[in-house]
């Protein structure tokens, strides 16, 4: 959602479970407060370069925890992350080698390298066993994303973003990684699956009043990419 200074309520759930409201405030000074459903950390991705951003992240009913994000001109991103679940920052930069420093709060930063080439081939060596998806603002392009844990072989992940905003995301392993399209007022069906398993439809509605309903496959929610 390319909206600044708006209180946004997102309803999030797993397939077949009730929707749970998640409130997001995006202020002009890029301070983002994200009360998150459950214990899964949801990171907002801001396309802002050279800005120090403090993100307040928490589970529902628990205190907010500050998360600092610096996106510098040389696209180095340092993301100390609350908890043990890493939800990565994706920069809309093509043909640039990016080193992303990732850690849990109070733990050392671990480098994560991301290469987004002109052919939209993305190689994402990932810290730990959590799959980190690259979200490209490209429509109608077949993308192969190479995903792996640190020190493990890269596994190809294919992403197709078609003109009719139908997104098919075969995902490595069982962790669901959501693609968020900057489309308002459009019903989007995302097909999500683990490698070698059938695709499961995931419905995303981004309405004009910025209410987002995201029934998510499985129990892990990885939400939201902002183009602010």
N, C-alpha and C positions, 0 to 999 in steps of 0.2 A: 504494500500500500504506500503510495507516494503522498502521504498526508502528514503534515507537521502540525503539532499543537492540537491534536484531536484525541479525545478519549475514545478508545476502541474496545469493544467487547467481542472477544472471540469465543465461540463455543466449540469445545474440543472433546472428542470421545473416541473410543475404540469402536470397531464395527459391532453393531448390535447393542451398544451400551448407551446410556443417556448422555446427552451433551452436557459438558461442564463449562461454565463461563470462565474465560481468561481475560483479564483487563490489561490493556496496553496503553500507556500514555507516551506520545511522541511530542516532545516540546521543541521549541525553536532552537534552544541551546543544545540540542541533541542529547539531552538527558532522557534515557529510556527506563521506565519502570515496568518491570514485567513480572507480576505475580503469576506463577506458573502452576498449572494443574499437576498435582502429584509431586513426585520427587525428581522428575526429569527436568533438567535444565534446558530452557529454550532460549537460544541466542538470537538476537535481532542482528541482521546484517545491514550495516549502513554503508552506502556508497559515498562516504565522505572521506576526503584525503586531507591529511595534516591536521586532524582534529582529535583532541583528547576527549574521549567519550566515557562517561561513567554510566554503566548499566546496573540497575538494581534488580537482582534476581532472587526469587524465593519460591518455595512451594506454597500452596494455598494455606493460609492461616499461620504461616511462619514468618519470622522477620525477614526483611529484605537484606540481601547481601550484595555489597558493591562488586561489580565486575568492570575492570578497566580495559578499554580497547583503544589502542592507538593505531590509526591508519596513516602512515607517513607517505610522503611523496614517492619514495622508492618502494612503495607497496609492501613494506615489511609490517606485518601485523602481529602484535603481541596480545595474546588473549589468555590472561589468567582466568580460569573457569571455576565457578562454584561447583563443588561436588566432584564426582568421578566420571560423569558423562560428558564427553566432549562433543559439542555441536559447533561446527566450524564456521568461520567467516569466509564468505565467497566474494571475491572482488571481480567486478565486471571489467577485467583487464585481459586483453588478448596479446599473446606473444611475449609475456613477461614472466621471468622466473621469480617466484615469490617464496620467501621463507616465512612461515608462520610459526610463532612460538606459542606452544600450548602447554598448560599445566592446570592442575587443580589448585585451589586456594592453599597457599602455604607450601606448595611443592615446587621444585625447580621447573623452569620452562624447558620444554622439549621441542626441538625444531621439527617442523613439518613443511616439506617442500611441495609447492604447487606450481605446475607449469600449464598455462593455458595458451596453446599454440594457435596460429591462424587457422589451422584445420580443425579447430575446436577439439583436439585430442588433449584430454586433461589427465595428468598423472598425479595421483594424490597418495604418496606414502603417508599412512595415518598412524598417529600415536596410539598405541594399545590395540585393542580388538574392535573398537567402535568404528563403524563405517562412516566416513565423512563424504558427503556428496558435494559435487561442484554444480552450482546452479548458474547456467549461462543464459543471458538474455538473448537467445537466438531462436528464431522461429523458422520452422521448416528445414531444420538441419539434423542429420543423423550424427550423433556424437558418441564416441567411445571414450569412456572414462576408466582409467586404470586405477584401481583401488587396492590398497593393501595395508596391513599393519607394518610397523617398523621392523625391518629386517626380514620381512616375508615377501614372497613373490607378488607381483602386481596381478590383479584379477580384472579382466575387462568387464565394464558395466556399460551397457548401451542405453542411450537416452535419445528419444525422438520427440522433438517439440514441433508439432505440425501447425499449420496455419489456423486450423479450427481448434486450437488449444487443447487437443487431445495429447496427453503426455503418457508415454509408455516407459516405465522405469523398472526394468529388471534389476534387482538390487542384490549385491553380494551379501551372503549370509542372511540372517533372519531379522536384522534391524531395518526398520522402515525409515527411509529418508525421504521427506516430502519435497516436492518441487513446488514453489510458489510462483505463479505467474502474475505479472503486473497487469492484470486484466480486471476491469471493474464491470460488474453487472453481467457477467458471463458464467454460465454453468459449465464447469470443467470436470471432465472425467479423467482421473489419473489411474493408470494401470500399474500396480505395484506387485512385485513378487521377489522371492529369493531366486538365485540362479538355479535353473533347472526345474523350477516349480511353476505352476500355473499363475498367470497374472490375475490379480484381484483388483476390482474396480474401487477407486477411492474418489468420492465426490467432493469437489470444492466449489463453493459459491462465494464470489466476492461481489457484494452488492454495493450500490452507490453510497449507502450509509456506512460503509466499511465494516459491516458485520460479516465475519468469515465463519462458515460452518465447515469443519473438517472432520468427518468420520474417518478415522485412521485405521488401517490394517494393523492388527496386533496391538500390543500394549505400550509400545514406545512411541512417544510423540516427538517429532523433530520439526518445529514450526518455523516459518515466517522469514521471508526475505524482503527487506525494505529497500526501495530505490530512492532514498532521501539524500 
